[in-house]
Amino acid sequence: MDAMNMRTAVIVDAVRTPSGRGKPGGALSGIHPVDLAAHVLRATLERNGLDSRQIDDVLLGCVSQVGEQTMNIARQAVLAAGFDERVPATTIDRQCGSSQQAAHFAAQGVMAGQYDIVIAGGVESMSRVPLGIAASVAGSPFSPRLHERYPEGLVNQGVSAELIAERWGLSRDDLDAYAAQSHARAARAAAGGRFDSQLLPVPTEAGEVTADETVRPGTSVEGLAGLAPAFRTDALAARFPELDWRITPGNSSPLTDGASAVLIMSEEKANELGLTPRARFHSFAVVGDDPLLMLTGPIPATRRILERTGLGMDDLDAYEVNEAFASVPLAWAAEVGADPEKLNPWGGAIALGHALGSSGTRLLGTLLATLEATGGRYGLQTMCEGGGMANATIIERL
């Protein structure tokens, strides 16, 4: 299909569960991740008056595909949601950007004429399937040939966040101040009902969960200052003597349980069904970057998508940059000349949580709602990903 005949892919709806603390006793820790994903899939149909047989495909992101999240969790969720057995589904792993990539694939399939209606989303239960468990039960992903290329060894994301803080001259106070701001913005947005249109109450044995468990309204720089660095070891300190070790649990995103989904279709199909297109997918980019720094990918991804579109930072009305660690959006903002007031204006993952496979479509829903609340036209979403990658998406509010 040539560009002249390419269809427009639009977002009709975006939903998510509240964010639960990703540890035993967290608000959503009693729910199987398949059922957590099924909850947002079922709600997507019901909110829009759709029959599951109208869905061409379901694409879900999930990072730790082991145990309860294995065997193609997207397919298990489709069946658990009561969808017609003929609805297919697949699970995508582009690390933290898994559900953002799911949205890219869904929209690109619509634009190419291969889909009419798709649900893209993601899920992660970090309380039930702990981060890193796959490597612990099935061996290291770092093969002999990979070690040959990187003989000094790659590092975990926390150390990468430390290296970024060092390279961009970000002090502990800078990081903690950003983290406190994230909680303040998220608390203010929640109190103002900004998330209400997206949030799906989740019934549990302890009662209905209706709000994000990860937001701490009283967070202060002074309180965060008392937290110890999270990733320093003697071996790493010897390898990286230049580091002051500034990354703590307080200026990092918390382990989180959650699921999210967006309903994507062609503009023609939305009009035919009497549904309102809320935004169109304007452009996409995905890049690889330095796997040691790892989390700097949003910088070249943003540059690439702006070059492709001819847009500038001043043309963007809001940007959602995943707050895996405070150093990531701060370094990104410094490099691309971002307006701090447009950066995660309703708080980010430090406050709202980072349920790995779900975060991409969680950010996309937040970006859409922000544009609608402010009357903005263009929004940018980008997020760092394990192994040194990043996706970028620009949407245009309709």
N, C-alpha and C positions, 0 to 999 in steps of 0.2 A: 504494500500500500504506500503510495507516494505521499509526500508531506501535504499536498493540496487536498488529499482525500482522507487524511488521518482524522480520526474521531477525537472529540474532547472527552477526557476522563474527569469526572466530577466526584466530589465528596458530598454525600447526602446526609450522613450521620456519623457521629463518633461517640463511643461509650467506653467507660472503664469502671473497674471496681475501685473502691477506696484502696489506699496503700496500707498493707499490714506489715508490721515488723517481721522480718524474715528470720525468726528464731522461735524455738519452742515457747508456746504461750502467747505468740503474736495473734492478733485478732483474726487472721485468716489461716492460721497454721493448722486448724482442724479440717480444712477442706482439701480434698485431693486436687492436684493441679488440673486434671482432666475436667473435673466438675467446675473449677474456677473458670476455665476457658469456655466450657459449655454455657455458663451463665451469661457471658457477654454475647455469645453467638445467638442464644435464644432471644435475648433482649433486642438484639439488632433486628431480627425478624419482626418481633411483636411491635416494636416502636414504629415500624414503617409499613405494617400491614402486608408483609410479604409471606409467601409460601416458600418453604425451603427448596422446593423443586425449581424455583426461579433462579437459584444461585448456581452459577457456572462452576465456581471453585472457591475453596477456602484456603487461604495461605496464612499460616501462623508462624511467628518467630518463637524460638525457644533455644536457650544456650546450653544448659546442662541436660542433655538428652540421655539420661540414664535413669534406671529405676522407674519411678512413677511418671517420668517425663520421656520415656522411651517409646518404641513401637509406633513412631509417627503420631505424636500427641495430637496433632491437628485432626487426624482421622478419628481418633478416639473421642475427641471433643465433639465433633460433628455428630457422631452416633449418640453420645451421652446427651446432647442437646435435643435429640428427637428428630433430627433432620432425616429426610428421605435417604434411604441407603444408597441411592444413585448419585448423591452429591459427593464429589471427590474432595480431597484435602491433602495438603502436604506441609511439612515442617521445614523451616529455613533457619540456618545458623550463619549469620554474619556477626557473631558475637553481640556486643551491646546494641548494634544497629539492626538486629534480626527482623524486628517488625517494621522498621522503616524500609528495609529492603523488601519485605513482603508487600508493603504498600506500593513501592516502585514497580515490582513485578506485576501486581494487580492492575495498576494504572496503565502500564505499558501494554499489557494484554488487551485492555479495553481500547486503547488508542490504535492498536494494530488490528482490531476487529475480531479478535479471538475470544473475547469475553463480552457479555452484556452487563452482568452483575457479578461482583466478587466481594467477598468479605476478607479483609486483611487485618491481621492483629497479632497478638502475642501473649504469652503467659510465662510466668516463672514463679515457682514456690521455693524460695531460698531457705525456708524453714524446714521443708520436707526433703528437698534435694539440695544439700549444701553446696556452695560454690567450691569448685575444685574436686568434687567427689569422683568425677569420671576418671581423672588421671590417677587418683589414689587406688581405684579398683581395677584399672585396666592398663596401667603403665604410663610412662611419660610420653607426651606428644613430641618431645624434642629428640629427633632421630639422630643417628650417627652422622648422616650427611648434613643435617642442619647444624650440628655441632662443628662440622668442618668449616662451614661458612661463617659461623659466629663462635669462634673458639673460646672467647671469654664468657659466653653464655648470655642468653636473654634474661630479662628480669620480670618480676610481677608488676602489675599496673601501678601499685603504690609507689614503687621505686621510680617508675617512669614519671609519675606525678611529681616526685621529689626533684628529678632531673629537670623537669620543665620549670618548676619554681626557681631552681638555681639559675637556669639559663636566662629566664626573663626577669630575674631580680625581684621576685615576689617574696616579701617577708612573711613571717608567721602572722603578724598583725594584719597584713593585706588579706591573707587567706581566711583568717578568723572573721574579719570584718565582712568579707563577702558571704561567708557561711551564715553569719547572724542576719545579714540582709535577706538571704534566701528564705529563712524561716519567717522573718517579719513580713515579707511580701506574700508568702503563701498563706500565713495566718490572716492577713488583711483580705486577700482574695477570697478565702473560705468564708470569712465573716460576712463579706459582701455578696455571697451567693454566686461567685463567678464560676464555680465548678458544678453547680447544681444540675445544669442541663446534661452533663456528661456522666455524673456519678450514678452508679447502680447500687442500691442497698443490697447487701449480701447477708442472707439469713445464716446464722450459725447456732450451735447448741447454747452458746452463752448469750444469744440475742442478736438483733440485726446490727450489722456494721454499716454505718452511714457516712463516716468521715475518715479522712486520712489519719492513720495512727502515728505517722512518722513526723508530723509537723509539731514543733515545740515553740509555741508563741513567745515564751520568755527567754529565748536564747540570747545571750549577750557575749560580746567580745571578752569581757572579763571572765565569764564562766568558761568559755572555750579555752582560755589561756591556761587553765589548769590541767588540760588533757595531755597525756604523753604521746610522743610520736608512735605511730602504729606499725611502721615497717622496718625500723632500724634493727639490724643484727650486727654482731661483731664482724662477721665475714663481709657483709655489705658495707659496713663503715670502713673496713680496710680497703675494699675495692673502689669506693667512691669517697675519698677523704675530703673532697670539696663540699660535700653535702652537710647542711646544718640540721636536717631531719625535721621538717616542718609540717608534714602531713599527719593528721590525727583523725580519730573517728569523728571529731566535730566538724572538720572541714572536708570530709568525704561523704559520699552518698551512703546511706545505711543499707544493710541487707534487707530485702523487701519481698513481699508476696503480692502478686497482682496480675490482672489480665485486662486487656483493652482490645478494641476493635473499631475499624472504620468501614463504612459501607460505601463502596466505590462502584460507579456504573457509568455508562455512556450518557451524555447529556440528552440524547434522543430518548433513551430508555427511561430516564428520570421523568422527562416531560410526558411520555406515553403513560406512565404509571401515576401521574399527578403528584409526584414527589418534587421537592424543591432542591435544586442543586445549590449548595452553600459555597463551594469554592471549586476551582478547577486546578488540576495539576499543570503547572506552567513549565517546569523543567526539572531535570535530575542530574546528579553527578555522583560518581563513586571513585575513590582513589585509594592507592596504597601509599604508605609513608614509612619512615624509619621505624623498624620494629623494636628498637631499644627505647627511643623516646615514646613510641607507640601511640600516644594520646594526642599528638599534634596534627593528626589527619584532617580535622575540621578546617585548618588554615588553608591547605592546598585545595580541599574540596570546595570551600567557599570561593576561592579565586577562580577555580575552574567553572563553577556554575555561573558566576558573574560574567566571565569572559564569553561563555556560550550565549548568554541572554542579552548582553549589552547593558544590563542593569548595573547600577552602582549601589553602594551601601546606603546612600541617601534616598534611594528609591524604595527601600525596604521599610515597612512600618513596624515590624516586630521580628525578633529572632529568638528561636528556642535552641539553645546550645546545651547539650546534656552535661549536667554537673556531676560527672563521675567523681571528680575532685575539684576543689575550688581553683586550682592552678590552671585547669583546662580552659574554662571560659575566659579567665583573666588574660592568659597568654593569647588566646584567639582574638579577643577584643583589641588588645594592643597591636596585633599584627595587621588586622583588617580595618582598623579605624572605626570600630563600632561605637554607637551611642549607648552608654551604660543604661540609660532609662528605657531603651527598647530591648535590652537583653534580659530574657526570662522575667518579665515584669510581674508575673504572678508567682514568683519563686520557681526553683528548679529542683533537681533530684536530691540535693542535699537536704531539702525539707520534704519534698513530695515523694521521695523514695525512687529506687532504681531497681525495679523487678526486671532484670536483664532483658529477657525476650519480649517483654511487654512495653518497654520504655519508648520504643520508636513511635508506636501509634498512640501512646499516652501523650508524648510531646506534640504529635500532629494534631490531636484533638484540642490540646491546650492552645496551640498556635491558631487554629481555626476560631476558637471561641474568643481569643484576644482580638483578632482582626474584626470580628463581628461586634464586639463590645466597644471598640475604639473607632470603627468606621475605616480602618486601614485597608489598603488594597493588596499589597504584596507582603508575604511572610516567608522567612527562611528558617529551615530546620536543619541542623547538622549535629552529628554526634561521633565521638571517638569510638574506636572499636579495637578489641584485642588483636594483637598481631601487627598493629600499625595500619589501620584502614579508617575510612570515614565515608559516610553517605551525606549528601546534601540534597535538599528538596526545596523548591520554591512553589508556593501555592498562591493563587489569586482569588480573593474573595469576590463572589458574584452578587 
